[in-house]
Amino acid sequence: MDRNRQVNKVVHFLLTLLIMFAVSIAPAQALLKGGTWQELNSVTGAVNGTAPLADGAIIPLYQGSTLLDPSKTHDIEFSAMPRD
């Protein structure tokens, strides 16, 4: 009888932890889905009083095994992943 009570307590404790975890994750998921990932029409201002000096940066960018030309505009699907 005592053993069943202990098992019952452990099960209730684990269930309570699971419910608390699920309740804490739900608001975070809603916040992540609610906003925009990038602000397209924003300009970088001074950071800690220092204005940015570079006009831009060029890094090698690949789509699959193809090196994209940085002087041209390329349309890339929003669902493109690094493995693609």
Secondary structure, DSSP 8 states (H G I E B T S, - for coil): -HHHHHHHHHHHHHHHHHHHHHHHHHHHHHHHHHS-S--TT-----BTTB----S------EETTEE--TTS-----TT--TT-
